[in-house]
């Protein structure tokens, strides 16, 4: 911005000087020291301005004369005053001002990061905004005749441009597998579904095409894994499942295993393998995959992740 001279204060705070006053709020405080003493006697550690509006939201400047979580500094914070429901939040950045009465210019202190204001975090600011030593030093011109002037600008980010999401692993439960015996495999046309089973409080099904499906038709046994109810996977919410699909070897115990991962959402309710096992292998008499026209299929969930928007 024209008229500002920038200098770094650590990696996140920008300090500068400018001639123009704050656009959103100028807060003049008279009898500053008496007011602070009066507030302390009443058990208050901050001074709050009148509210102002930016981006269709209400805000206030909060001054902590004795610092917030720090000593020997005045802390400046901005507070979000509107009601916030659920996981909603407002993203904003801000810049604080302190008037130098000698030069008639403002010292600006800006947090370079955009912050998320929500029900659990209504205040954001800078704890070491102004050192107490500089503030009470008469030569600095910040406190003159026991009066001072603060200010703030708030820059609200367009809510349609920024979203916050989280990918987290769901806590593992003890039982995460299901075994499905299929009898009279040769009579199935073209596919069969397993009974519904529950893992991790969700209902699932398996589907088998004994003679293959799609790219595997006529060459492979095809196997698919279904999520029965996915109506809660809305608004970009997705479920990732790391699952091991096994065809049991009923002779040797040397099962045919494939570890695969599937994403489920509001539109996608299944995933699978067209080429799970070659039919030549399935029907090989030296293997125990098919015994008396019966196969045993097992599905074991290793890990589950949930992807959801939190703000």
N, C-alpha and C positions, 0 to 999 in steps of 0.2 A: 504494500500500500504506500502511496506517495507520502512523503514526509516522515516515514518511519526509518529508524536506523536499527537494524537487527543485530543481536548478539546472542550466542547460545548460552544457555544456563543448564548444563547437563545435556541429555539427549532429547528431552521432551518439552522443555520450557523455553519460550522465546520472549526476550525482553526488548523493548524499543521505546522511543520517544516520539510523540506526534502532537501537532498543534490543535487538531480538531477534537471536539468533545465527543463522548460516547453517543452512538446512535440510539441506543435502546433505554438506558437509564443513567441519569446523573443523580448521585445521592450525597447531599450536603449534610454533614453532621456538625452541629454546634455544641459547645460545652462538652467536648468529647470525653475528657477525663472524668468529669463528674458523672456523665452518663454511664461510663464503664463501671465506676464504683457503685452506682445505684443498681445496675444490673447484677453485679456480683453479689450484693447484699440480698437480692431477690432470688439468687440461685441460678441466674442465667449466664451463659458463657458466650452469647452471641448477640449481635444487633442485626435485625432483619429489616430490609427496606420495604416500601410499599410494592405491591405487585405490578408487573408490566407484562405486556403481551408481545410474543414473537412466534410466528409460524402457527397461529391459531391456538397457542398454548399460553398458560400463565406461569410466570417465573418470579423469583425474588432474589435479590443479592443478600448474602449472609456474610457478616464480618465477625471473625473471632479475634477480638483485641489481644487476647493472651495466647493465641495460637490454638490450633486443633491438632493434637498429637505431637506438637513440637514446642520448644521453648524459644524465647527471644525473637519471635516472629509474629506478624499479623497474618492470619490465614483468611483467604477470600474464597467463597464458594457461591455457586449458583444453585438455587433450589427449584425443582419442578413442583408446581402447586396443584395441577389437575389430578382428577381421579384416574387411577390406572387399574384396569381389570385384567385378571388372568396373567398370561405371559406377554402382554403388550408392552412395548417400550418405545421411547422416542430417542433418536440419535441426534446429538448436537455437539458442537464445539463452542468454545467461549473465550472471551478476552476481558481481562480486568484492567481498570484504570485507577490511577492515583494522581491527583493534580499537584504539580509543583507550583505553588503560588508565586514564587520568585520569578520564574521564567514564563509562567502562564501556559505551560505545556503539560501534557499528560505522560506519565510513565505507564506503559502498557505491559501487562504480563499475560502471556497466552499459553495455554496448554495446547501443544501441537496435535494431540490425539483427539479423535472423535469419541465421545462417551455415550453410553447407553443409560438413559434414565428410565427406571422401572419401579414397580411397587416395592422392591427390596432395596433400591438404591436411588433415592430421590435427590441426593446432593452430590455434586462433583465440584472439585475446585483445586486450589493450589495452597498447600499448607505453609510453604515458605514464600509467601507472596512478597511481603515487605519486611525487612529486618526492623526490629524494635529500635535498634541503635540509630538507623537512618531516619526512621519515622519521627523520633523525638529530638533529632539533631536540628536545631533552628536554622542552620546554614543550608539545609536541604530543602526547606520551604514546604514540607509536606503537612506539618501541623503548625498553623499560624493563628495566634490569638485563641488557642484551644479549639480551633475549628479545622475541619479537613473535608475533602471532597473525593468520593470514590465513584466508580462507574463500572458498567458491564455491557458487553455486546454478546448476544447469543446467536449462533448460526445453526438453524435446524436443517438437518439433512432430509431431503425428499424421501419419505418412507417407502416409496415404490422402487427406490434405487438400491436399497441396502437391506439385506436379510441376514439373520444369524441362524445357523443350523448346527446340530450336534449329531455325531455318529458315536454311539456308545454300545459296548458289549453288554448283553443281558446276563444277569447272574445265572450261573449254571445250576441246574437241578440234578438230582441223583439219577433219575431214570430218563434216558434220552433215546431209547431205541424201541423198535417194533418189529416183530417177526410175523410174516404172512405166508402160510402154507397155501399153495394153489394146487388143487386136485384136477385130474382129467384135463391136462393142459392142451392136449390135441383136439379137444372138442370146442375150444374157445374161438369164437369168430366175432369181430376181429380183435376185440380187446376185453379186458375185465378190470373192474375196480376192486380194490380191497375194502374191507369194512373201515369205517372212520375210526381213527385212533387219536389219542391226545398226547402231545408233548409240549411242555412249557406253556400250559394253559391255552394252547391253540389246537384246533382240530385239523387233521391231515388225512390224505388218502394217497395210495399208490395206484398206478395204472400200468398194466402190462399188455403189450402187443406181442404174442408168442411168435408171429411170423414177420414182425417188423412193421415200422410205420415211417412214412415220408422217405427220407434218404436211406433208411435202413430196411425198407420193405423187401422181403424175400431173402435177405442176407443176414439180418441180425434180430435178436430179441430186443425190443425197445421198452424202456422203463421211464416212467414219469412220476414226479413228486408234486402233489397238489396241496395248496392251502385252502381250506374249505371256506372260511369266512375272512374276507379281507376288506370289509366295509369300513373298518377304522383307519385304513391306510389312505388317508385323504390329505389334501393340502401339501403335497410333496413328501409326505411321510412314507418311508419305505422300510422293508424288512429284508435283511440279508441272512441267508441260512447256509452254513457250511455243513453239508450232509455226506455221509458215507453210505453208498448203496452196495449191498452185498447179495450175491447169489450163492447160497450155501452149497458146499460140496458135501453131500450126505455120506460119502464113503471115507474120504481122507481128512476132511476138515479144512482142506486148502481152498478156501472160498475165493470166488472171483469178486474183487473189490474195486470200486471206483469212488474217489473222493471228488465231489463237485460242489460248486457254490451257485446259489440262485438268488436273484432279487425278486421280491414280491411287492406290488403296489396296488393302487386302486383299479388298475386295468389288467395287470398280469397276476394270474392265480396259480401258475404252475411252471415248472422247468423240468428238463429231463434229457435223456440220451437216446437218440434214434439208434445208435450203434452200441448199445450196452454190452452185448455178447454175441459173437458170431454163432449162427445156427449150427454150424459144423461142430463147434465146441460144445454147445448145449446138448447136442445129440451124440457126442462121443461116448461110447460105452465104457471107456476106461476112466471117464470122469464121473463124479457122483452128483452132477448138477441136476440131472433128471432121473428120478427113481420111481418106477411104477407109474409113470406119467404124472409125477408130482414134483414140483419145485418149491424151494423155500427161499423167500426173499426177505432181507432185513434192511431196514432204514435206521440209521443212527445219526442223530444231530450232534455235531461236535461243538459248534459255536453259533450264536445268533447275535446279530447287530441290528440296532434300530437307528434309522436316520430320520430326524425330524426337525422341523423349523421351530426354534424357541423364541424368536423375536422377528 
